[in-house]
Amino acid sequence: MQQTALAGRRQMLPGLDVIRLAAILWIVLYHFGVETASGGVFSPAFFTSRACAAMVQGAVFWMTALSGVCLSLKYAARPWRPGEYAKSRFLAIYPLFWLFFFPLFLYSDVLHRNNAGVAPWRLIFSVLGVDGFVQPWTPTFYKIGEWYLGCQVLLYCLFPLLLFAWRSRAGRGVLAAVLAVLWAAAPFALPEGVDIFHTVWGQLPAFGLGTVFGRWMANPDTLPKPLPWATAAGLLGLAAAGAAAGLPDYHVYSLAALGLFWPACRLGQHLRGAAAGLAHRAARLCYGVYLIHHVGITLVLLPRLQAVQAGPGLWCLGLAGCLAGSFLAAWAGQKLVGLILRLPRRSRT
């Protein structure tokens, strides 16, 4: 359960755990389906359909909005300290990322000389976690994290601007107007060939709306109860109208995903007891699962499925192994990172 200290009390928010789990599970399933299909192994035809693409884009918007929600909740009732914010984001992203990245880098690029033509200085992109994000424009040593990690890092850098805008009524109005304009113009303003879904510009409106949702959750006693539900219904209605009018997929998918975010979160709030505890423990591993699952699919599972010419049964077994292995690797990585981070404190003691 997501726990936040607000106004002197602790709130349990299992709905956010449900959102996180639903998004990451669908992304893993999508990548497994797409990689097996492109690798010539049996895969349900659904994974190459437009409906599947819409769902995975929606899952990414959920992840982006969730980041905004959690940061907004965290700083709703505490003073802004830049050093504390930078430290918390650093610890949330880099130790686990580096733990997974550098062994792969040593194996692939140092021992086997892959990417030998890439200038060594470009390793800085990997150290910063943005190598997948900048890969379309420059060669890098990209291994894990894909484009989304770099996008997330940059969104974290923009969060202070959103937070300060929230502290005045005029700032909130300006922020809403800017995000609305960015969202409306995104598919038309970017150069041809740029995938709007994979840009900070494209993800920023979802991140900003997530901060709004977080503010609503932080002040449930003062929030008019129909407001979030009316907002969700309005977003879904606009998505349906946009689809009928032939608006770009970016507009339709983002409206639909963000319209479903609040109802899904509130539904998840009904989890109690052991189910809520299990969801919380699994949700804490989702970042590690996101980092490692694609490597597991392409380097471990896919070659073996190709070797045995897997059918539907082995495909399902491979998917189960992908999920179990990803969560196990994430758990082990998280434990190892915790041990490493405790070593300096132990040595001082």
TORKOL-4160 file (C-alpha; in steps of 0.2 Angstrom, whole numbers, padded with zeros to 4 digits, m for minus):
349
<pt num="1" X="0000" Y="0000" Z="0000"/>
<pt num="2" X="0006" Y="0017" Z="m0004"/>
<pt num="3" X="0009" Y="0026" Z="0013"/>
<pt num="4" X="0009" Y="0045" Z="0014"/>
<pt num="5" X="0010" Y="0056" Z="0030"/>
<pt num="6" X="m0003" Y="0070" Z="0027"/>
<pt num="7" X="m0009" Y="0083" Z="0040"/>
<pt num="8" X="m0002" Y="0072" Z="0054"/>
<pt num="9" X="m0011" Y="0056" Z="0048"/>
<pt num="10" X="m0005" Y="0041" Z="0038"/>
<pt num="11" X="m0016" Y="0037" Z="0023"/>
<pt num="12" X="m0015" Y="0019" Z="0015"/>
<pt num="13" X="m0018" Y="0020" Z="m0004"/>
<pt num="14" X="m0018" Y="0003" Z="m0011"/>
<pt num="15" X="m0026" Y="0010" Z="m0026"/>
<pt num="16" X="m0009" Y="0017" Z="m0032"/>
<pt num="17" X="m0001" Y="0000" Z="m0030"/>
<pt num="18" X="m0015" Y="m0008" Z="m0041"/>
<pt num="19" X="m0011" Y="0006" Z="m0054"/>
<pt num="20" X="0007" Y="0002" Z="m0054"/>
<pt num="21" X="0005" Y="m0017" Z="m0055"/>
<pt num="22" X="m0008" Y="m0016" Z="m0069"/>
<pt num="23" X="0003" Y="m0005" Z="m0079"/>
<pt num="24" X="0019" Y="m0015" Z="m0077"/>
<pt num="25" X="0011" Y="m0032" Z="m0080"/>
<pt num="26" X="0003" Y="m0026" Z="m0096"/>
<pt num="27" X="0020" Y="m0019" Z="m0102"/>
<pt num="28" X="0029" Y="m0035" Z="m0098"/>
<pt num="29" X="0015" Y="m0045" Z="m0107"/>
<pt num="30" X="0016" Y="m0033" Z="m0122"/>
<pt num="31" X="0035" Y="m0034" Z="m0124"/>
<pt num="32" X="0034" Y="m0053" Z="m0122"/>
<pt num="33" X="0021" Y="m0055" Z="m0135"/>
<pt num="34" X="0029" Y="m0043" Z="m0148"/>
<pt num="35" X="0047" Y="m0050" Z="m0146"/>
<pt num="36" X="0040" Y="m0068" Z="m0148"/>
<pt num="37" X="0030" Y="m0063" Z="m0163"/>
<pt num="38" X="0045" Y="m0054" Z="m0171"/>
<pt num="39" X="0056" Y="m0069" Z="m0167"/>
<pt num="40" X="0046" Y="m0081" Z="m0177"/>
<pt num="41" X="0039" Y="m0090" Z="m0161"/>
<pt num="42" X="0020" Y="m0092" Z="m0158"/>
<pt num="43" X="0012" Y="m0077" Z="m0151"/>
<pt num="44" X="m0006" Y="m0072" Z="m0151"/>
<pt num="45" X="m0011" Y="m0061" Z="m0165"/>
<pt num="46" X="m0018" Y="m0048" Z="m0153"/>
<pt num="47" X="0000" Y="m0042" Z="m0149"/>
<pt num="48" X="0002" Y="m0034" Z="m0167"/>
<pt num="49" X="m0015" Y="m0026" Z="m0166"/>
<pt num="50" X="m0020" Y="m0008" Z="m0164"/>
<pt num="51" X="m0030" Y="m0011" Z="m0149"/>
<pt num="52" X="m0014" Y="m0019" Z="m0141"/>
<pt num="53" X="m0004" Y="m0003" Z="m0145"/>
<pt num="54" X="m0018" Y="0008" Z="m0138"/>
<pt num="55" X="m0017" Y="m0002" Z="m0121"/>
<pt num="56" X="0001" Y="m0002" Z="m0119"/>
<pt num="57" X="0002" Y="0017" Z="m0123"/>
<pt num="58" X="m0012" Y="0019" Z="m0110"/>
<pt num="59" X="m0001" Y="0009" Z="m0097"/>
<pt num="60" X="0013" Y="0021" Z="m0100"/>
<pt num="61" X="0002" Y="0036" Z="m0097"/>
<pt num="62" X="m0004" Y="0028" Z="m0081"/>
<pt num="63" X="0015" Y="0026" Z="m0076"/>
<pt num="64" X="0018" Y="0044" Z="m0080"/>
<pt num="65" X="0003" Y="0050" Z="m0071"/>
<pt num="66" X="0007" Y="0039" Z="m0056"/>
<pt num="67" X="0024" Y="0047" Z="m0054"/>
<pt num="68" X="0015" Y="0064" Z="m0053"/>
<pt num="69" X="0003" Y="0058" Z="m0040"/>
<pt num="70" X="0016" Y="0051" Z="m0029"/>
<pt num="71" X="0027" Y="0066" Z="m0029"/>
<pt num="72" X="0012" Y="0078" Z="m0027"/>
<pt num="73" X="0006" Y="0067" Z="m0012"/>
<pt num="74" X="0024" Y="0067" Z="m0004"/>
<pt num="75" X="0026" Y="0086" Z="m0005"/>
<pt num="76" X="0008" Y="0091" Z="m0001"/>
<pt num="77" X="0012" Y="0092" Z="0018"/>
<pt num="78" X="0030" Y="0095" Z="0019"/>
<pt num="79" X="0042" Y="0110" Z="0015"/>
<pt num="80" X="0052" Y="0110" Z="m0001"/>
<pt num="81" X="0070" Y="0105" Z="0001"/>
<pt num="82" X="0080" Y="0104" Z="m0015"/>
<pt num="83" X="0093" Y="0093" Z="m0008"/>
<pt num="84" X="0081" Y="0081" Z="0000"/>
<pt num="85" X="0071" Y="0080" Z="m0017"/>
<pt num="86" X="0087" Y="0077" Z="m0027"/>
<pt num="87" X="0093" Y="0063" Z="m0015"/>
<pt num="88" X="0077" Y="0054" Z="m0015"/>
<pt num="89" X="0075" Y="0054" Z="m0034"/>
<pt num="90" X="0093" Y="0048" Z="m0035"/>
<pt num="91" X="0091" Y="0034" Z="m0023"/>
<pt num="92" X="0074" Y="0029" Z="m0031"/>
<pt num="93" X="0082" Y="0028" Z="m0049"/>
<pt num="94" X="0101" Y="0025" Z="m0050"/>
<pt num="95" X="0107" Y="0012" Z="m0038"/>
<pt num="96" X="0096" Y="m0002" Z="m0045"/>
<pt num="97" X="0099" Y="0004" Z="m0063"/>
<pt num="98" X="0118" Y="0004" Z="m0061"/>
<pt num="99" X="0117" Y="m0013" Z="m0052"/>
<pt num="100" X="0108" Y="m0020" Z="m0068"/>
<pt num="101" X="0117" Y="m0010" Z="m0081"/>
<pt num="102" X="0135" Y="m0011" Z="m0077"/>
<pt num="103" X="0137" Y="m0030" Z="m0077"/>
<pt num="104" X="0128" Y="m0031" Z="m0094"/>
<pt num="105" X="0140" Y="m0017" Z="m0100"/>
<pt num="106" X="0155" Y="m0027" Z="m0094"/>
<pt num="107" X="0149" Y="m0043" Z="m0102"/>
<pt num="108" X="0143" Y="m0035" Z="m0119"/>
<pt num="109" X="0154" Y="m0020" Z="m0122"/>
<pt num="110" X="0170" Y="m0024" Z="m0112"/>
<pt num="111" X="0172" Y="m0043" Z="m0114"/>
<pt num="112" X="0164" Y="m0045" Z="m0131"/>
<pt num="113" X="0167" Y="m0028" Z="m0139"/>
<pt num="114" X="0149" Y="m0025" Z="m0144"/>
<pt num="115" X="0146" Y="m0007" Z="m0149"/>
<pt num="116" X="0165" Y="m0005" Z="m0152"/>
<pt num="117" X="0162" Y="0010" Z="m0163"/>
<pt num="118" X="0153" Y="0020" Z="m0150"/>
<pt num="119" X="0164" Y="0034" Z="m0142"/>
<pt num="120" X="0168" Y="0029" Z="m0124"/>
<pt num="121" X="0162" Y="0047" Z="m0118"/>
<pt num="122" X="0144" Y="0042" Z="m0123"/>
<pt num="123" X="0144" Y="0031" Z="m0108"/>
<pt num="124" X="0139" Y="0046" Z="m0098"/>
<pt num="125" X="0121" Y="0044" Z="m0106"/>
<pt num="126" X="0120" Y="0027" Z="m0098"/>
<pt num="127" X="0127" Y="0033" Z="m0081"/>
<pt num="128" X="0113" Y="0047" Z="m0081"/>
<pt num="129" X="0100" Y="0034" Z="m0087"/>
<pt num="130" X="0095" Y="0043" Z="m0103"/>
<pt num="131" X="0104" Y="0032" Z="m0115"/>
<pt num="132" X="0088" Y="0024" Z="m0122"/>
<pt num="133" X="0079" Y="0041" Z="m0123"/>
<pt num="134" X="0093" Y="0048" Z="m0134"/>
<pt num="135" X="0096" Y="0032" Z="m0144"/>
<pt num="136" X="0086" Y="0038" Z="m0159"/>
<pt num="137" X="0097" Y="0053" Z="m0161"/>
<pt num="138" X="0115" Y="0047" Z="m0156"/>
<pt num="139" X="0123" Y="0030" Z="m0153"/>
<pt num="140" X="0124" Y="0025" Z="m0135"/>
<pt num="141" X="0128" Y="0009" Z="m0124"/>
<pt num="142" X="0109" Y="0007" Z="m0121"/>
<pt num="143" X="0105" Y="m0009" Z="m0112"/>
<pt num="144" X="0090" Y="m0007" Z="m0100"/>
<pt num="145" X="0078" Y="0006" Z="m0096"/>
<pt num="146" X="0072" Y="0010" Z="m0113"/>
<pt num="147" X="0066" Y="0027" Z="m0118"/>
<pt num="148" X="0055" Y="0029" Z="m0103"/>
<pt num="149" X="0068" Y="0030" Z="m0090"/>
<pt num="150" X="0077" Y="0045" Z="m0098"/>
<pt num="151" X="0060" Y="0053" Z="m0100"/>
<pt num="152" X="0056" Y="0050" Z="m0082"/>
<pt num="153" X="0072" Y="0058" Z="m0076"/>
<pt num="154" X="0068" Y="0073" Z="m0086"/>
<pt num="155" X="0051" Y="0074" Z="m0079"/>
<pt num="156" X="0058" Y="0073" Z="m0062"/>
<pt num="157" X="0068" Y="0088" Z="m0066"/>
<pt num="158" X="0053" Y="0098" Z="m0071"/>
<pt num="159" X="0043" Y="0093" Z="m0056"/>
<pt num="160" X="0049" Y="0108" Z="m0045"/>
<pt num="161" X="0041" Y="0120" Z="m0058"/>
<pt num="162" X="0024" Y="0111" Z="m0057"/>
<pt num="163" X="0025" Y="0111" Z="m0038"/>
<pt num="164" X="0029" Y="0130" Z="m0037"/>
<pt num="165" X="0015" Y="0133" Z="m0049"/>
<pt num="166" X="0003" Y="0124" Z="m0038"/>
<pt num="167" X="0006" Y="0136" Z="m0023"/>
<pt num="168" X="m0004" Y="0150" Z="m0030"/>
<pt num="169" X="m0021" Y="0151" Z="m0039"/>
<pt num="170" X="m0013" Y="0161" Z="m0053"/>
<pt num="171" X="0000" Y="0148" Z="m0055"/>
<pt num="172" X="m0012" Y="0134" Z="m0056"/>
<pt num="173" X="m0022" Y="0143" Z="m0069"/>
<pt num="174" X="m0006" Y="0146" Z="m0080"/>
<pt num="175" X="0000" Y="0128" Z="m0077"/>
<pt num="176" X="m0017" Y="0121" Z="m0083"/>
<pt num="177" X="m0017" Y="0132" Z="m0098"/>
<pt num="178" X="0001" Y="0128" Z="m0103"/>
<pt num="179" X="m0002" Y="0109" Z="m0101"/>
<pt num="180" X="m0018" Y="0110" Z="m0111"/>
<pt num="181" X="m0009" Y="0119" Z="m0125"/>
<pt num="182" X="0006" Y="0107" Z="m0125"/>
<pt num="183" X="m0006" Y="0092" Z="m0126"/>
<pt num="184" X="m0017" Y="0099" Z="m0140"/>
<pt num="185" X="m0002" Y="0105" Z="m0151"/>
<pt num="186" X="0010" Y="0090" Z="m0148"/>
<pt num="187" X="0005" Y="0079" Z="m0163"/>
<pt num="188" X="0006" Y="0093" Z="m0175"/>
<pt num="189" X="0021" Y="0103" Z="m0169"/>
<pt num="190" X="0034" Y="0090" Z="m0168"/>
<pt num="191" X="0044" Y="0086" Z="m0184"/>
<pt num="192" X="0039" Y="0072" Z="m0194"/>
<pt num="193" X="0045" Y="0055" Z="m0189"/>
<pt num="194" X="0046" Y="0060" Z="m0170"/>
<pt num="195" X="0035" Y="0048" Z="m0160"/>
<pt num="196" X="0026" Y="0060" Z="m0148"/>
<pt num="197" X="0022" Y="0046" Z="m0136"/>
<pt num="198" X="0041" Y="0044" Z="m0133"/>
<pt num="199" X="0045" Y="0063" Z="m0128"/>
<pt num="200" X="0044" Y="0073" Z="m0113"/>
<pt num="201" X="0032" Y="0085" Z="m0122"/>
<pt num="202" X="0020" Y="0070" Z="m0125"/>
<pt num="203" X="0021" Y="0064" Z="m0107"/>
<pt num="204" X="0021" Y="0080" Z="m0098"/>
<pt num="205" X="0002" Y="0083" Z="m0098"/>
<pt num="206" X="m0001" Y="0066" Z="m0090"/>
<pt num="207" X="0013" Y="0070" Z="m0077"/>
<pt num="208" X="0004" Y="0087" Z="m0074"/>
<pt num="209" X="m0013" Y="0079" Z="m0072"/>
<pt num="210" X="m0005" Y="0066" Z="m0060"/>
<pt num="211" X="0000" Y="0080" Z="m0049"/>
<pt num="212" X="m0018" Y="0086" Z="m0049"/>
<pt num="213" X="m0024" Y="0069" Z="m0044"/>
<pt num="214" X="m0011" Y="0069" Z="m0030"/>
<pt num="215" X="m0017" Y="0085" Z="m0023"/>
<pt num="216" X="m0035" Y="0079" Z="m0023"/>
<pt num="217" X="m0030" Y="0063" Z="m0014"/>
<pt num="218" X="m0020" Y="0074" Z="m0002"/>
<pt num="219" X="m0035" Y="0084" Z="0003"/>
<pt num="220" X="m0050" Y="0072" Z="0003"/>
<pt num="221" X="m0059" Y="0081" Z="0016"/>
<pt num="222" X="m0060" Y="0098" Z="0007"/>
<pt num="223" X="m0062" Y="0090" Z="m0011"/>
<pt num="224" X="m0080" Y="0091" Z="m0018"/>
<pt num="225" X="m0083" Y="0072" Z="m0021"/>
<pt num="226" X="m0091" Y="0074" Z="m0038"/>
<pt num="227" X="m0076" Y="0083" Z="m0045"/>
<pt num="228" X="m0064" Y="0069" Z="m0049"/>
<pt num="229" X="m0078" Y="0058" Z="m0055"/>
<pt num="230" X="m0084" Y="0072" Z="m0066"/>
<pt num="231" X="m0067" Y="0074" Z="m0073"/>
<pt num="232" X="m0065" Y="0056" Z="m0077"/>
<pt num="233" X="m0081" Y="0055" Z="m0086"/>
<pt num="234" X="m0077" Y="0071" Z="m0095"/>
<pt num="235" X="m0060" Y="0064" Z="m0101"/>
<pt num="236" X="m0068" Y="0048" Z="m0107"/>
<pt num="237" X="m0082" Y="0057" Z="m0116"/>
<pt num="238" X="m0069" Y="0068" Z="m0125"/>
<pt num="239" X="m0059" Y="0052" Z="m0129"/>
<pt num="240" X="m0075" Y="0044" Z="m0137"/>
<pt num="241" X="m0079" Y="0060" Z="m0146"/>
<pt num="242" X="m0061" Y="0062" Z="m0152"/>
<pt num="243" X="m0060" Y="0044" Z="m0159"/>
<pt num="244" X="m0076" Y="0048" Z="m0168"/>
<pt num="245" X="m0069" Y="0064" Z="m0175"/>
<pt num="246" X="m0053" Y="0056" Z="m0181"/>
<pt num="247" X="m0041" Y="0065" Z="m0169"/>
<pt num="248" X="m0023" Y="0058" Z="m0168"/>
<pt num="249" X="m0021" Y="0043" Z="m0158"/>
<pt num="250" X="m0010" Y="0053" Z="m0145"/>
<pt num="251" X="m0026" Y="0063" Z="m0140"/>
<pt num="252" X="m0038" Y="0048" Z="m0140"/>
<pt num="253" X="m0026" Y="0036" Z="m0130"/>
<pt num="254" X="m0021" Y="0049" Z="m0117"/>
<pt num="255" X="m0039" Y="0055" Z="m0114"/>
<pt num="256" X="m0045" Y="0037" Z="m0112"/>
<pt num="257" X="m0030" Y="0032" Z="m0101"/>
<pt num="258" X="m0031" Y="0047" Z="m0089"/>
<pt num="259" X="m0050" Y="0046" Z="m0089"/>
<pt num="260" X="m0049" Y="0028" Z="m0082"/>
<pt num="261" X="m0035" Y="0032" Z="m0070"/>
<pt num="262" X="m0046" Y="0039" Z="m0056"/>
<pt num="263" X="m0059" Y="0025" Z="m0056"/>
<pt num="264" X="m0046" Y="0011" Z="m0057"/>
<pt num="265" X="m0037" Y="0019" Z="m0042"/>
<pt num="266" X="m0053" Y="0021" Z="m0032"/>
<pt num="267" X="m0057" Y="0003" Z="m0036"/>
<pt num="268" X="m0040" Y="m0003" Z="m0030"/>
<pt num="269" X="m0044" Y="0006" Z="m0013"/>
<pt num="270" X="m0056" Y="m0008" Z="m0009"/>
<pt num="271" X="m0041" Y="m0020" Z="m0006"/>
<pt num="272" X="m0039" Y="m0025" Z="0012"/>
<pt num="273" X="m0029" Y="m0036" Z="0023"/>
<pt num="274" X="m0017" Y="m0049" Z="0014"/>
<pt num="275" X="m0022" Y="m0044" Z="m0003"/>
<pt num="276" X="m0017" Y="m0026" Z="0000"/>
<pt num="277" X="m0001" Y="m0032" Z="0008"/>
<pt num="278" X="0003" Y="m0043" Z="m0007"/>
<pt num="279" X="m0001" Y="m0029" Z="m0019"/>
<pt num="280" X="0011" Y="m0017" Z="m0010"/>
<pt num="281" X="0025" Y="m0029" Z="m0009"/>
<pt num="282" X="0024" Y="m0033" Z="m0028"/>
<pt num="283" X="0022" Y="m0015" Z="m0032"/>
<pt num="284" X="0038" Y="m0011" Z="m0023"/>
<pt num="285" X="0047" Y="m0022" Z="m0036"/>
<pt num="286" X="0039" Y="m0015" Z="m0052"/>
<pt num="287" X="0054" Y="m0003" Z="m0055"/>
<pt num="288" X="0066" Y="m0017" Z="m0055"/>
<pt num="289" X="0054" Y="m0028" Z="m0066"/>
<pt num="290" X="0053" Y="m0014" Z="m0078"/>
<pt num="291" X="0072" Y="m0012" Z="m0079"/>
<pt num="292" X="0076" Y="m0031" Z="m0081"/>
<pt num="293" X="0062" Y="m0039" Z="m0090"/>
<pt num="294" X="0066" Y="m0034" Z="m0108"/>
<pt num="295" X="0084" Y="m0041" Z="m0106"/>
<pt num="296" X="0077" Y="m0057" Z="m0099"/>
<pt num="297" X="0065" Y="m0059" Z="m0114"/>
<pt num="298" X="0078" Y="m0056" Z="m0128"/>
<pt num="299" X="0093" Y="m0064" Z="m0121"/>
<pt num="300" X="0086" Y="m0078" Z="m0111"/>
<pt num="301" X="0069" Y="m0084" Z="m0115"/>
<pt num="302" X="0067" Y="m0080" Z="m0134"/>
<pt num="303" X="0082" Y="m0090" Z="m0140"/>
<pt num="304" X="0076" Y="m0105" Z="m0130"/>
<pt num="305" X="0058" Y="m0103" Z="m0137"/>
<pt num="306" X="0065" Y="m0102" Z="m0154"/>
<pt num="307" X="0076" Y="m0118" Z="m0152"/>
<pt num="308" X="0061" Y="m0128" Z="m0147"/>
<pt num="309" X="0049" Y="m0120" Z="m0159"/>
<pt num="310" X="0037" Y="m0116" Z="m0145"/>
<pt num="311" X="0018" Y="m0117" Z="m0147"/>
<pt num="312" X="0004" Y="m0110" Z="m0137"/>
<pt num="313" X="0008" Y="m0121" Z="m0121"/>
<pt num="314" X="0027" Y="m0117" Z="m0121"/>
<pt num="315" X="0023" Y="m0098" Z="m0125"/>
<pt num="316" X="0012" Y="m0097" Z="m0109"/>
<pt num="317" X="0025" Y="m0106" Z="m0099"/>
<pt num="318" X="0038" Y="m0094" Z="m0105"/>
<pt num="319" X="0027" Y="m0079" Z="m0100"/>
<pt num="320" X="0025" Y="m0086" Z="m0083"/>
<pt num="321" X="0044" Y="m0089" Z="m0082"/>
<pt num="322" X="0047" Y="m0071" Z="m0088"/>
<pt num="323" X="0035" Y="m0064" Z="m0074"/>
<pt num="324" X="0043" Y="m0075" Z="m0061"/>
<pt num="325" X="0061" Y="m0072" Z="m0066"/>
<pt num="326" X="0058" Y="m0053" Z="m0068"/>
<pt num="327" X="0051" Y="m0051" Z="m0050"/>
<pt num="328" X="0064" Y="m0062" Z="m0043"/>
<pt num="329" X="0078" Y="m0053" Z="m0051"/>
<pt num="330" X="0070" Y="m0036" Z="m0045"/>
<pt num="331" X="0069" Y="m0043" Z="m0027"/>
<pt num="332" X="0087" Y="m0049" Z="m0027"/>
<pt num="333" X="0093" Y="m0033" Z="m0034"/>
<pt num="334" X="0083" Y="m0022" Z="m0022"/>
<pt num="335" X="0090" Y="m0033" Z="m0007"/>
<pt num="336" X="0108" Y="m0031" Z="m0014"/>
<pt num="337" X="0106" Y="m0012" Z="m0016"/>
<pt num="338" X="0099" Y="m0010" Z="0001"/>
<pt num="339" X="0114" Y="m0020" Z="0008"/>
<pt num="340" X="0127" Y="m0009" Z="m0002"/>
<pt num="341" X="0119" Y="0007" Z="0004"/>
<pt num="342" X="0120" Y="0001" Z="0022"/>
<pt num="343" X="0138" Y="m0002" Z="0021"/>
<pt num="344" X="0144" Y="0016" Z="0023"/>
<pt num="345" X="0133" Y="0018" Z="0039"/>
<pt num="346" X="0140" Y="0001" Z="0046"/>
<pt num="347" X="0158" Y="0006" Z="0043"/>
<pt num="348" X="0155" Y="0023" Z="0052"/>
<pt num="349" X="0147" Y="0014" Z="0067"/>
